């Protein structure tokens, strides 16, 4: 069974076609060619489906980095401590 961090990383890898070792605190929308408006909607949708959450508008708009995304998901009781 995959951990939440593995699920989270796999979504980024699939949506943005990036290598796992590029996913760190400096991975942001500004530095990612495929992280455009369509990529953002796809990312949000995949995360909502995988973690069974529904992001509010403010969280969707502020979800601009790999690191910040984990902080937002923690607000929805998604734990990355495994």
Backbone atoms as SQL, in Angstrom:
CREATE TABLE atoms (id INTEGER PRIMARY KEY, chain TEXT, resi INTEGER, resn TEXT, atom TEXT, x REAL, y REAL, z REAL);
INSERT INTO atoms VALUES
  (1, 'A', 1, 'UNK', 'N', 0.843, -1.197, 0.000),
  (2, 'A', 1, 'UNK', 'CA', 0.000, 0.000, 0.000),
  (3, 'A', 1, 'UNK', 'C', 0.881, 1.250, 0.000),
  (4, 'A', 2, 'UNK', 'N', 0.541, 2.188, -0.856),
  (5, 'A', 2, 'UNK', 'CA', 1.337, 3.407, -0.953),
  (6, 'A', 2, 'UNK', 'C', 1.043, 4.366, 0.197),
  (7, 'A', 3, 'UNK', 'N', 2.079, 5.072, 0.613),
  (8, 'A', 3, 'UNK', 'CA', 1.910, 6.105, 1.630),
  (9, 'A', 3, 'UNK', 'C', 1.319, 7.350, 0.972),
  (10, 'A', 4, 'UNK', 'N', 0.844, 8.266, 1.791),
  (11, 'A', 4, 'UNK', 'CA', 0.275, 9.505, 1.248),
  (12, 'A', 4, 'UNK', 'C', 1.307, 10.320, 0.482),
  (13, 'A', 5, 'UNK', 'N', 2.547, 10.336, 0.964),
  (14, 'A', 5, 'UNK', 'CA', 3.574, 11.105, 0.246),
  (15, 'A', 5, 'UNK', 'C', 3.860, 10.469, -1.110),
  (16, 'A', 6, 'UNK', 'N', 3.830, 9.156, -1.192),
  (17, 'A', 6, 'UNK', 'CA', 4.025, 8.475, -2.475),
  (18, 'A', 6, 'UNK', 'C', 2.873, 8.782, -3.427),
  (19, 'A', 7, 'UNK', 'N', 1.661, 8.754, -2.919),
  (20, 'A', 7, 'UNK', 'CA', 0.494, 9.096, -3.741),
  (21, 'A', 7, 'UNK', 'C', 0.599, 10.538, -4.243),
  (22, 'A', 8, 'UNK', 'N', 0.979, 11.425, -3.334),
  (23, 'A', 8, 'UNK', 'CA', 1.106, 12.848, -3.660),
  (24, 'A', 8, 'UNK', 'C', 2.152, 13.051, -4.762),
  (25, 'A', 9, 'UNK', 'N', 3.327, 12.457, -4.562),
  (26, 'A', 9, 'UNK', 'CA', 4.395, 12.588, -5.556),
  (27, 'A', 9, 'UNK', 'C', 3.978, 11.996, -6.897),
  (28, 'A', 10, 'UNK', 'N', 3.327, 10.852, -6.882),
  (29, 'A', 10, 'UNK', 'CA', 2.920, 10.202, -8.128),
  (30, 'A', 10, 'UNK', 'C', 1.971, 11.069, -8.943),
  (31, 'A', 11, 'UNK', 'N', 1.109, 11.813, -8.259),
  (32, 'A', 11, 'UNK', 'CA', 0.199, 12.713, -8.974),
  (33, 'A', 11, 'UNK', 'C', 0.988, 13.816, -9.677),
  (34, 'A', 12, 'UNK', 'N', 1.961, 14.406, -8.990),
  (35, 'A', 12, 'UNK', 'CA', 2.793, 15.436, -9.613),
  (36, 'A', 12, 'UNK', 'C', 3.578, 14.867, -10.796),
  (37, 'A', 13, 'UNK', 'N', 4.127, 13.664, -10.626),
  (38, 'A', 13, 'UNK', 'CA', 4.895, 13.018, -11.690),
  (39, 'A', 13, 'UNK', 'C', 4.014, 12.786, -12.911),
  (40, 'A', 14, 'UNK', 'N', 2.805, 12.302, -12.682),
  (41, 'A', 14, 'UNK', 'CA', 1.876, 11.990, -13.773),
  (42, 'A', 14, 'UNK', 'C', 1.356, 13.265, -14.467),
  (43, 'A', 15, 'UNK', 'N', 0.949, 14.240, -13.677),
  (44, 'A', 15, 'UNK', 'CA', 0.346, 15.455, -14.243),
  (45, 'A', 15, 'UNK', 'C', 1.382, 16.317, -14.971),
  (46, 'A', 16, 'UNK', 'N', 2.570, 16.454, -14.387),
  (47, 'A', 16, 'UNK', 'CA', 3.567, 17.376, -14.947),
  (48, 'A', 16, 'UNK', 'C', 4.710, 16.681, -15.677),
  (49, 'A', 17, 'UNK', 'N', 4.683, 15.345, -15.716),
  (50, 'A', 17, 'UNK', 'CA', 5.700, 14.575, -16.427),
  (51, 'A', 17, 'UNK', 'C', 7.108, 14.972, -15.966),
  (52, 'A', 18, 'UNK', 'N', 7.320, 14.889, -14.656),
  (53, 'A', 18, 'UNK', 'CA', 8.607, 15.248, -14.059),
  (54, 'A', 18, 'UNK', 'C', 9.189, 14.042, -13.326),
  (55, 'A', 19, 'UNK', 'N', 10.460, 14.121, -13.012),
  (56, 'A', 19, 'UNK', 'CA', 11.116, 13.061, -12.245),
  (57, 'A', 19, 'UNK', 'C', 10.896, 13.305, -10.760),
  (58, 'A', 20, 'UNK', 'N', 10.855, 12.217, -10.011),
  (59, 'A', 20, 'UNK', 'CA', 10.608, 12.326, -8.566),
  (60, 'A', 20, 'UNK', 'C', 11.647, 13.189, -7.874),
  (61, 'A', 21, 'UNK', 'N', 12.904, 13.116, -8.304),
  (62, 'A', 21, 'UNK', 'CA', 13.941, 13.886, -7.615),
  (63, 'A', 21, 'UNK', 'C', 13.822, 15.399, -7.833),
  (64, 'A', 22, 'UNK', 'N', 12.924, 15.828, -8.718),
  (65, 'A', 22, 'UNK', 'CA', 12.706, 17.270, -8.893),
  (66, 'A', 22, 'UNK', 'C', 11.637, 17.798, -7.937),
  (67, 'A', 23, 'UNK', 'N', 10.950, 16.895, -7.238),
  (68, 'A', 23, 'UNK', 'CA', 9.872, 17.308, -6.330),
  (69, 'A', 23, 'UNK', 'C', 10.448, 17.647, -4.965),
  (70, 'A', 24, 'UNK', 'N', 10.577, 18.944, -4.715),
  (71, 'A', 24, 'UNK', 'CA', 11.111, 19.435, -3.448),
  (72, 'A', 24, 'UNK', 'C', 10.549, 20.823, -3.169),
  (73, 'A', 25, 'UNK', 'N', 11.093, 21.483, -2.172),
  (74, 'A', 25, 'UNK', 'CA', 10.542, 22.782, -1.760),
  (75, 'A', 25, 'UNK', 'C', 10.689, 23.847, -2.837),
  (76, 'A', 26, 'UNK', 'N', 11.557, 23.632, -3.827),
  (77, 'A', 26, 'UNK', 'CA', 11.715, 24.642, -4.884),
  (78, 'A', 26, 'UNK', 'C', 10.891, 24.318, -6.133),
  (79, 'A', 27, 'UNK', 'N', 10.058, 23.267, -6.088),
  (80, 'A', 27, 'UNK', 'CA', 9.213, 22.923, -7.236),
  (81, 'A', 27, 'UNK', 'C', 7.952, 23.783, -7.179),
  (82, 'A', 28, 'UNK', 'N', 7.876, 24.778, -8.100),
  (83, 'A', 28, 'UNK', 'CA', 6.739, 25.697, -8.100),
  (84, 'A', 28, 'UNK', 'C', 6.150, 25.813, -9.500),
  (85, 'A', 29, 'UNK', 'N', 4.971, 26.392, -9.568),
  (86, 'A', 29, 'UNK', 'CA', 4.320, 26.583, -10.864),
  (87, 'A', 29, 'UNK', 'C', 5.160, 27.460, -11.786),
  (88, 'A', 30, 'UNK', 'N', 5.859, 28.424, -11.219),
  (89, 'A', 30, 'UNK', 'CA', 6.632, 29.371, -12.029),
  (90, 'A', 30, 'UNK', 'C', 7.783, 28.692, -12.765),
  (91, 'A', 31, 'UNK', 'N', 8.284, 27.597, -12.229),
  (92, 'A', 31, 'UNK', 'CA', 9.424, 26.906, -12.820),
  (93, 'A', 31, 'UNK', 'C', 9.036, 25.652, -13.596),
  (94, 'A', 32, 'UNK', 'N', 7.739, 25.419, -13.755),
  (95, 'A', 32, 'UNK', 'CA', 7.276, 24.172, -14.359),
  (96, 'A', 32, 'UNK', 'C', 6.454, 24.491, -15.608),
  (97, 'A', 33, 'UNK', 'N', 6.996, 24.139, -16.753),
  (98, 'A', 33, 'UNK', 'CA', 6.363, 24.488, -18.028),
  (99, 'A', 33, 'UNK', 'C', 4.930, 23.969, -18.131),
  (100, 'A', 34, 'UNK', 'N', 4.684, 22.746, -17.684),
  (101, 'A', 34, 'UNK', 'CA', 3.353, 22.158, -17.826),
  (102, 'A', 34, 'UNK', 'C', 2.372, 22.612, -16.739),
  (103, 'A', 35, 'UNK', 'N', 2.859, 23.401, -15.768),
  (104, 'A', 35, 'UNK', 'CA', 1.969, 23.872, -14.706),
  (105, 'A', 35, 'UNK', 'C', 1.304, 25.165, -15.163),
  (106, 'A', 36, 'UNK', 'N', 0.442, 25.026, -16.161),
  (107, 'A', 36, 'UNK', 'CA', -0.358, 26.147, -16.641),
  (108, 'A', 36, 'UNK', 'C', -1.756, 26.008, -16.040),
  (109, 'A', 37, 'UNK', 'N', -2.726, 26.742, -16.555),
  (110, 'A', 37, 'UNK', 'CA', -4.064, 26.685, -15.952),
  (111, 'A', 37, 'UNK', 'C', -4.687, 25.302, -16.086),
  (112, 'A', 38, 'UNK', 'N', -4.507, 24.652, -17.221),
  (113, 'A', 38, 'UNK', 'CA', -5.047, 23.304, -17.391),
  (114, 'A', 38, 'UNK', 'C', -4.329, 22.308, -16.479),
  (115, 'A', 39, 'UNK', 'N', -3.012, 22.431, -16.394),
  (116, 'A', 39, 'UNK', 'CA', -2.247, 21.564, -15.495),
  (117, 'A', 39, 'UNK', 'C', -2.674, 21.748, -14.054),
  (118, 'A', 40, 'UNK', 'N', -2.952, 22.991, -13.677),
  (119, 'A', 40, 'UNK', 'CA', -3.377, 23.287, -12.304),
  (120, 'A', 40, 'UNK', 'C', -4.723, 22.627, -11.994),
  (121, 'A', 41, 'UNK', 'N', -5.671, 22.755, -12.905),
  (122, 'A', 41, 'UNK', 'CA', -6.989, 22.139, -12.708),
  (123, 'A', 41, 'UNK', 'C', -6.871, 20.620, -12.640),
  (124, 'A', 42, 'UNK', 'N', -6.027, 20.053, -13.505),
  (125, 'A', 42, 'UNK', 'CA', -5.813, 18.608, -13.501),
  (126, 'A', 42, 'UNK', 'C', -5.204, 18.162, -12.174),
  (127, 'A', 43, 'UNK', 'N', -4.210, 18.902, -11.697),
  (128, 'A', 43, 'UNK', 'CA', -3.568, 18.591, -10.420),
  (129, 'A', 43, 'UNK', 'C', -4.588, 18.613, -9.283),
  (130, 'A', 44, 'UNK', 'N', -5.361, 19.674, -9.199),
  (131, 'A', 44, 'UNK', 'CA', -6.353, 19.819, -8.132),
  (132, 'A', 44, 'UNK', 'C', -7.362, 18.677, -8.189),
  (133, 'A', 45, 'UNK', 'N', -7.844, 18.377, -9.371),
  (134, 'A', 45, 'UNK', 'CA', -8.821, 17.301, -9.550),
  (135, 'A', 45, 'UNK', 'C', -8.259, 15.953, -9.109),
  (136, 'A', 46, 'UNK', 'N', -7.034, 15.658, -9.540),
  (137, 'A', 46, 'UNK', 'CA', -6.390, 14.387, -9.168),
  (138, 'A', 46, 'UNK', 'C', -6.207, 14.283, -7.654),
  (139, 'A', 47, 'UNK', 'N', -5.787, 15.379, -7.031),
  (140, 'A', 47, 'UNK', 'CA', -5.580, 15.382, -5.576),
  (141, 'A', 47, 'UNK', 'C', -6.900, 15.211, -4.838),
  (142, 'A', 48, 'UNK', 'N', -7.929, 15.903, -5.300),
  (143, 'A', 48, 'UNK', 'CA', -9.239, 15.773, -4.654),
  (144, 'A', 48, 'UNK', 'C', -9.746, 14.336, -4.750),
  (145, 'A', 49, 'UNK', 'N', -9.570, 13.715, -5.904),
  (146, 'A', 49, 'UNK', 'CA', -10.013, 12.328, -6.062),
  (147, 'A', 49, 'UNK', 'C', -9.199, 11.365, -5.206),
  (148, 'A', 50, 'UNK', 'N', -7.891, 11.525, -5.217),
  (149, 'A', 50, 'UNK', 'CA', -7.018, 10.595, -4.497),
  (150, 'A', 50, 'UNK', 'C', -7.217, 10.675, -2.988),
  (151, 'A', 51, 'UNK', 'N', -7.348, 11.898, -2.471),
  (152, 'A', 51, 'UNK', 'CA', -7.410, 12.083, -1.025),
  (153, 'A', 51, 'UNK', 'C', -8.827, 12.337, -0.513),
  (154, 'A', 52, 'UNK', 'N', -9.806, 12.256, -1.381),
  (155, 'A', 52, 'UNK', 'CA', -11.214, 12.412, -1.012),
  (156, 'A', 52, 'UNK', 'C', -11.459, 13.710, -0.248),
  (157, 'A', 53, 'UNK', 'N', -10.997, 14.807, -0.850),
  (158, 'A', 53, 'UNK', 'CA', -11.191, 16.140, -0.270),
  (159, 'A', 53, 'UNK', 'C', -11.815, 17.038, -1.326),
  (160, 'A', 54, 'UNK', 'N', -12.302, 18.179, -0.890),
  (161, 'A', 54, 'UNK', 'CA', -12.817, 19.199, -1.797),
  (162, 'A', 54, 'UNK', 'C', -12.194, 20.519, -1.366),
  (163, 'A', 55, 'UNK', 'N', -11.232, 20.999, -2.154),
  (164, 'A', 55, 'UNK', 'CA', -10.532, 22.230, -1.815),
  (165, 'A', 55, 'UNK', 'C', -11.456, 23.426, -1.947),
  (166, 'A', 56, 'UNK', 'N', -11.280, 24.396, -1.047),
  (167, 'A', 56, 'UNK', 'CA', -12.033, 25.636, -1.238),
  (168, 'A', 56, 'UNK', 'C', -11.258, 26.527, -2.218),
  (169, 'A', 57, 'UNK', 'N', -11.909, 27.533, -2.727),
  (170, 'A', 57, 'UNK', 'CA', -11.344, 28.379, -3.777),
  (171, 'A', 57, 'UNK', 'C', -10.018, 28.994, -3.357),
  (172, 'A', 58, 'UNK', 'N', -9.931, 29.481, -2.143),
  (173, 'A', 58, 'UNK', 'CA', -8.698, 30.103, -1.655),
  (174, 'A', 58, 'UNK', 'C', -7.525, 29.125, -1.728),
  (175, 'A', 59, 'UNK', 'N', -7.764, 27.868, -1.331),
  (176, 'A', 59, 'UNK', 'CA', -6.702, 26.871, -1.369),
  (177, 'A', 59, 'UNK', 'C', -6.298, 26.534, -2.803),
  (178, 'A', 60, 'UNK', 'N', -7.262, 26.473, -3.690),
  (179, 'A', 60, 'UNK', 'CA', -6.958, 26.201, -5.102),
  (180, 'A', 60, 'UNK', 'C', -6.080, 27.309, -5.674),
  (181, 'A', 61, 'UNK', 'N', -6.405, 28.547, -5.344),
  (182, 'A', 61, 'UNK', 'CA', -5.653, 29.687, -5.862),
  (183, 'A', 61, 'UNK', 'C', -4.251, 29.792, -5.262),
  (184, 'A', 62, 'UNK', 'N', -4.079, 29.354, -4.007),
  (185, 'A', 62, 'UNK', 'CA', -2.773, 29.481, -3.364),
  (186, 'A', 62, 'UNK', 'C', -1.909, 28.227, -3.510),
  (187, 'A', 63, 'UNK', 'N', -2.421, 27.210, -4.193),
  (188, 'A', 63, 'UNK', 'CA', -1.705, 25.959, -4.384),
  (189, 'A', 63, 'UNK', 'C', -0.691, 26.141, -5.510),
  (190, 'A', 64, 'UNK', 'N', 0.443, 26.731, -5.195),
  (191, 'A', 64, 'UNK', 'CA', 1.394, 27.076, -6.242),
  (192, 'A', 64, 'UNK', 'C', 2.733, 26.386, -6.155),
  (193, 'A', 65, 'UNK', 'N', 2.868, 25.455, -5.212),
  (194, 'A', 65, 'UNK', 'CA', 4.139, 24.749, -5.095),
  (195, 'A', 65, 'UNK', 'C', 3.923, 23.368, -4.494),
  (196, 'A', 66, 'UNK', 'N', 4.891, 22.503, -4.714),
  (197, 'A', 66, 'UNK', 'CA', 4.853, 21.157, -4.158),
  (198, 'A', 66, 'UNK', 'C', 4.759, 21.212, -2.632),
  (199, 'A', 67, 'UNK', 'N', 5.590, 22.044, -2.035),
  (200, 'A', 67, 'UNK', 'CA', 5.648, 22.174, -0.569),
  (201, 'A', 67, 'UNK', 'C', 4.337, 22.748, -0.006),
  (202, 'A', 68, 'UNK', 'N', 3.843, 23.815, -0.619),
  (203, 'A', 68, 'UNK', 'CA', 2.614, 24.446, -0.141),
  (204, 'A', 68, 'UNK', 'C', 1.415, 23.504, -0.266),
  (205, 'A', 69, 'UNK', 'N', 1.426, 22.676, -1.287),
  (206, 'A', 69, 'UNK', 'CA', 0.345, 21.710, -1.465),
  (207, 'A', 69, 'UNK', 'C', 0.208, 20.761, -0.295),
  (208, 'A', 70, 'UNK', 'N', 1.342, 20.336, 0.260),
  (209, 'A', 70, 'UNK', 'CA', 1.281, 19.445, 1.437),
  (210, 'A', 70, 'UNK', 'C', 0.690, 20.187, 2.633),
  (211, 'A', 71, 'UNK', 'N', 1.047, 21.449, 2.795),
  (212, 'A', 71, 'UNK', 'CA', 0.493, 22.236, 3.903),
  (213, 'A', 71, 'UNK', 'C', -1.021, 22.375, 3.749),
  (214, 'A', 72, 'UNK', 'N', -1.462, 22.622, 2.529),
  (215, 'A', 72, 'UNK', 'CA', -2.901, 22.754, 2.275),
  (216, 'A', 72, 'UNK', 'C', -3.613, 21.434, 2.558),
  (217, 'A', 73, 'UNK', 'N', -3.057, 20.329, 2.085),
  (218, 'A', 73, 'UNK', 'CA', -3.698, 19.024, 2.321),
  (219, 'A', 73, 'UNK', 'C', -3.763, 18.688, 3.808),
  (220, 'A', 74, 'UNK', 'N', -2.772, 19.131, 4.578),
  (221, 'A', 74, 'UNK', 'CA', -2.801, 18.878, 6.027),
  (222, 'A', 74, 'UNK', 'C', -4.009, 19.554, 6.678),
  (223, 'A', 75, 'UNK', 'N', -4.452, 20.687, 6.125),
  (224, 'A', 75, 'UNK', 'CA', -5.660, 21.349, 6.637),
  (225, 'A', 75, 'UNK', 'C', -6.890, 20.448, 6.471),
  (226, 'A', 76, 'UNK', 'N', -6.819, 19.549, 5.491),
  (227, 'A', 76, 'UNK', 'CA', -7.930, 18.633, 5.209),
  (228, 'A', 76, 'UNK', 'C', -7.675, 17.246, 5.838),
  (229, 'A', 77, 'UNK', 'N', -6.818, 17.248, 6.845),
  (230, 'A', 77, 'UNK', 'CA', -6.507, 16.046, 7.628),
  (231, 'A', 77, 'UNK', 'C', -5.813, 14.941, 6.828),
  (232, 'A', 78, 'UNK', 'N', -5.025, 15.333, 5.850),
  (233, 'A', 78, 'UNK', 'CA', -4.193, 14.376, 5.121),
  (234, 'A', 78, 'UNK', 'C', -2.821, 14.409, 5.783),
  (235, 'A', 79, 'UNK', 'N', -2.369, 13.266, 6.285),
  (236, 'A', 79, 'UNK', 'CA', -1.101, 13.177, 6.992),
  (237, 'A', 79, 'UNK', 'C', -0.001, 12.685, 6.056),
  (238, 'A', 80, 'UNK', 'N', 1.176, 13.277, 6.188),
  (239, 'A', 80, 'UNK', 'CA', 2.333, 12.846, 5.416),
  (240, 'A', 80, 'UNK', 'C', 3.416, 12.287, 6.344),
  (241, 'A', 81, 'UNK', 'N', 3.023, 11.830, 7.517),
  (242, 'A', 81, 'UNK', 'CA', 3.973, 11.366, 8.531),
  (243, 'A', 81, 'UNK', 'C', 4.218, 9.859, 8.489),
  (244, 'A', 82, 'UNK', 'N', 4.207, 9.251, 7.296),
  (245, 'A', 82, 'UNK', 'CA', 4.446, 7.814, 7.281),
  (246, 'A', 82, 'UNK', 'C', 5.569, 7.434, 6.353);
